[in-house]
């Protein structure tokens, strides 16, 4: 009992650990909800593309003296719009377009970063600094994540139908273009608020793994959302606490726990009888 108390009480006696834990939970919930839609839509690479594409926006925002979050958001949305335009006006497939766009913008960001004197550490941008989250960062994260969750919940059915069957969504009169770009903007906003905590590289895992785990476990979308959130919040809490006790980076610890859960579910399903291990069709 004493060991269990020490596991929780000692880390949470520090203000920076309290902020880190609260921030990890908030980011985890927002990422988990979007993760389900990204998995259904097949947009895992889109999350990767936008997360890498925000780097030049961060550098340019620093140079002209505006909040880094604004530059990152503009850069991320621009990447999404450029990907959509190139896909619609060329013979190249969407995954190829995304690969070219995000690698090009990431390369541009690295070149700009190395040419500009800044007190920002590249490792903090790439891998995040969960323990360095300030009160202002926490408030920004709470606001953006809250708005994202409200919008997603309000349009939950429409977004689900768009991700599951866009042709049917268009046939019944849903504004498919609005849903498409709205989901991209919400994705970009979530990535931006997660950057300071988990970084450009690791945010991709938090946007993919919880939804992938839930997709393996259930065939109902409502259950998929709940399982994804449960996995994300649990791994966030465990990652923050464990990283404190073993003196490891917090973001990677969270991602590693999520990966371990995914492998565990995958291994478990390999031993489940075939009748229970079919390729799931998500039920609306």
LINKAVEN-V947033 format. One record per backbone hydrogen bond with DSSP energy under -1.0 kcal/mol. NH is the residue of the N-H (numbers start at 1). CO is the residue of the C=O. Records with the same first field share a line. If there is no record, write none. Layout:
NH->CO / CO
This chain:
5->1
6->2
7->3
8->4
9->5
12->8
13->10
14->11
18->14
19->15
20->16
21->17
22->18
23->19
24->20
25->21
26->22
27->23
28->24
29->25
30->26
31->27
32->28
33->29
34->30
35->31
36->32
38->34
39->35
40->36
41->37
42->38
43->38
47->43
48->44
49->45
50->46
51->47
52->48
53->49
55->52
58->54
59->55
60->56
61->57
62->58
63->59
64->60
66->61
71->67
72->68
73->69
74->70
75->71
76->72
77->73
78->74
79->75
80->76
81->77
82->78
83->79
84->80
85->81
86->82
87->83
88->84
89->85
97->93
98->94
99->95
100->96
101->97
102->98
103->99
104->100
105->101
106->102
107->103
108->104
109->105
110->106
111->107
112->108
113->109
114->110
115->111
125->121
126->122
127->123
128->124
129->196
132->129
133->130
138->134
139->135
140->136
141->137
142->138
143->139
144->140
145->141
146->142
147->143
148->144
149->145
150->146
151->147
152->148
153->149
154->150
155->151
156->153
159->155
160->156
161->157
162->158
163->159
164->160
165->161
169->165
170->166
171->167
172->168
173->170
174->169
176->174
179->175
180->176
181->177
182->178
183->179
184->180
185->181
186->182
187->183
188->184
189->185
190->186
191->187
192->188
193->189
194->190
198->194
199->195
200->125
201->126
203->199
206->202
207->203
209->205
212->208
213->209
214->210
215->211
216->212
217->213
218->214
221->283
224->220
225->221
226->222
227->223
228->224
229->225
230->226
231->227
232->228
233->229
234->230
235->231
236->232
237->233
238->234
239->235
240->236
241->237
242->238
243->239
244->240
245->241
246->242
248->243
253->249
254->250
255->251
256->252
257->253
258->254
259->255
260->256
261->257
262->258
263->259
264->260
265->261
266->262
267->263
268->264
269->265
270->266
271->268
276->273
277->274
283->219
